[in-house]
Amino acid sequence: MDEAIRLLRAYWGDAEVSFESAHYPTVAMSMEPKPPQGARLPIWVGGNSEPAYRRVGKLGDGWLASRVEDEAGARSAIGSIRRHAEEAGRDPAAIGLQSMVAPPPRDAAGKGFYANHDMVLARVAALKAMGFGWVTLNATAIFRAGARSVDAIADQLARLHDRIRAEVG
């Protein structure tokens, strides 16, 4: 994965790329069109392991967290990401942190989570307190909580968005 990230950044920024690598050897290749951001097109990395935290800290623009169970685990992961960023000479504060509000539902309580906006707001506030600057709402879980059409899902997302902005920031 590290090699793939480095190769993508090279393709996005350089006119021609030759890349020696175990997995992606490349000779005199190019990619067009290039993204407007060039080599700095943001790459957010997911994962809940030390190699993922290292990758985020050294190469990523943000961490896509899922299954954040508790504050101690979140703080440990964020601390690891920041440590790896510092070791790589990067500003840890420049790395974004985003978490899924709740994992896909597996039981009745999970299926009803998004139907209770107060619970969703409390979870978003808790994630913000842990250090996350962004959250992801799960549209499939909103469907499973009772919003049975695209319009109903969009309505629930809009209501949640408005409450999150007003009450959490």
Backbone hydrogen bonds, N-H to C=O, Kabsch-Sander energy under -0.5 kcal/mol:
donor,donor_aa,acceptor,acceptor_aa,energy
5,I,1,M,-2.3
6,R,2,D,-2.3
7,L,3,E,-2.7
8,L,4,A,-2.7
9,R,5,I,-2.3
10,A,6,R,-2.0
11,Y,7,L,-2.8
12,W,8,L,-2.6
13,G,9,R,-1.2
14,D,10,A,-3.0
17,V,29,M,-3.8
19,F,26,T,-2.5
21,S,19,F,-0.6
26,T,19,F,-2.5
29,M,17,V,-2.9
38,G,35,P,-2.1
40,R,37,Q,-1.7
41,L,38,G,-1.5
44,W,42,P,-0.5
45,V,62,G,-2.8
47,G,64,L,-0.8
53,Y,49,S,-2.4
54,R,50,E,-2.5
55,R,51,P,-2.3
56,V,52,A,-2.5
57,G,53,Y,-2.7
58,K,54,R,-2.7
59,L,55,R,-2.7
60,G,55,R,-1.4
60,G,56,V,-0.8
61,D,43,I,-3.6
62,G,43,I,-0.9
63,W,96,G,-2.4
64,L,45,V,-2.4
65,A,63,W,-0.9
65,A,98,Q,-3.5
69,E,67,R,-0.8
74,A,70,D,-2.1
75,R,71,E,-2.9
76,S,72,A,-2.1
77,A,73,G,-2.3
78,I,74,A,-2.8
79,G,75,R,-2.4
80,S,76,S,-2.2
81,I,77,A,-2.5
82,R,78,I,-2.5
83,R,79,G,-2.4
84,H,80,S,-2.5
85,A,81,I,-2.2
86,E,82,R,-2.5
87,E,83,R,-2.4
88,A,84,H,-1.4
89,G,86,E,-1.7
90,R,85,A,-3.1
94,A,91,D,-1.7
95,I,92,P,-1.4
96,G,61,D,-2.6
96,G,94,A,-0.6
98,Q,63,W,-2.6
99,S,134,W,-1.7
100,M,65,A,-1.8
101,V,136,T,-2.7
111,K,107,D,-2.4
112,G,108,A,-1.4
113,F,109,A,-0.7
113,F,110,G,-0.7
115,A,112,G,-1.0
116,N,112,G,-0.8
116,N,113,F,-1.4
117,H,115,A,-0.9
119,M,116,N,-0.6
120,V,116,N,-1.8
121,L,117,H,-2.7
122,A,118,D,-2.2
123,R,119,M,-2.2
124,V,120,V,-2.6
125,A,121,L,-2.5
126,A,122,A,-2.1
127,L,123,R,-2.6
128,K,124,V,-2.4
129,A,125,A,-2.2
130,M,126,A,-1.4
131,G,127,L,-0.7
131,G,128,K,-1.2
132,F,127,L,-2.3
133,G,97,L,-1.7
134,W,97,L,-1.8
136,T,99,S,-2.1
139,A,137,L,-0.9
142,I,138,N,-1.9
143,F,139,A,-2.0
144,R,140,T,-2.4
145,A,141,A,-1.3
146,G,143,F,-1.8
147,A,142,I,-1.9
148,R,146,G,-1.1
153,I,149,S,-2.6
154,A,150,V,-2.9
155,D,151,D,-2.4
156,Q,152,A,-2.3
157,L,153,I,-2.7
158,A,154,A,-2.4
159,R,155,D,-2.4
160,L,156,Q,-2.7
161,H,157,L,-3.0
162,D,158,A,-2.6
163,R,159,R,-2.3
164,I,160,L,-3.1
165,R,161,H,-2.7
166,A,162,D,-2.2
167,E,163,R,-3.0
168,V,164,I,-2.6
169,G,164,I,-2.2
